Amino acid sequence: MCYLALGLHFNWLDAQRIGQTVSFILKHIGVCFVPAGVGIMNYFGLLKASGWQLLLFTIVSTLALMVLVGWSYQRVTQKPTPKVTKKATQLSTEQTPHD
């Protein structure tokens, strides 16, 4: 929803084109938040006792995932470098004129 709001604010998205999609999202948004709220209420004692550990783990794992995805993207989009063989090096030095 934040991305949609930013997109509309900066005119990156056309309100007429995404109106039906936004209506669908708003109609079913409770499905996303109700289970999380019930989970927080059911396990409030656990969250109170070790909430900082869960928060730390969430932050560290998110950062690790971002680094891994970035590294993977760079590896996939990187052009392969041609391998220079010993024979190719010898051929190139033999073809250059020596003074």
ZISUL-V979281 format. One record per backbone hydrogen bond with DSSP energy under -1.0 kcal/mol. CO is the residue of the C=O (numbers start at 1). NH is the residue of the N-H. If there is no record, write none. Layout:
# ZISUL-V979281
CO/NH
CO/NH
This chain:
# ZISUL-V979281
1/5
2/6
3/7
4/8
5/9
6/10
7/12
7/13
14/18
18/22
19/23
20/24
21/25
22/26
23/27
24/28
28/31
29/32
29/33
30/34
33/37
34/38
35/39
36/40
37/41
38/42
39/43
43/47
44/48
45/49
46/50
47/51
50/54
51/55
52/56
53/57
54/58
55/59
56/60
57/61
58/62
59/63
60/64
61/65
62/66
63/67
64/68
65/69
66/70
67/71
68/72
69/73
70/74
71/75
72/76
73/77
74/78
85/89
86/90
87/91
88/92
89/93
90/94
91/95
